[in-house]
């Protein structure tokens, strides 16, 4: 089989470039530097605990340091704003909550757009709130019309336990 000169030159040029292609096409390893997780509330609360739990898992999975940064204030808006201003490189993450991404956006004029500036990457928890009382409280539901009700809805009161 005779190979025309033009085809031979194309094959030779392709063979010469072939060793360089994997370096060009290879995706960068992630992460190559420390990751920062911003928790928009004070240290010690449930959001901080969740952020530290995620940070430890990231540390063990990625082999890179993970820094927890608590930026509290304005119902989480200060911390969220810090992440909105960060470089969009995947190295600054946020523990977002309903109030930081739904309630604040609905109530306040924010310097960032919660829909355009953020992308959810994972659901960390789903929690419910409960009303609990001592066993000796003579109520077994929250019905204020119950004859045994000791709850007074619509009025502020303190209960000593």
Order of alpha helices (4+ residues) and beta strands (2+ residues): alpha-beta-alpha-beta-alpha-beta-alpha
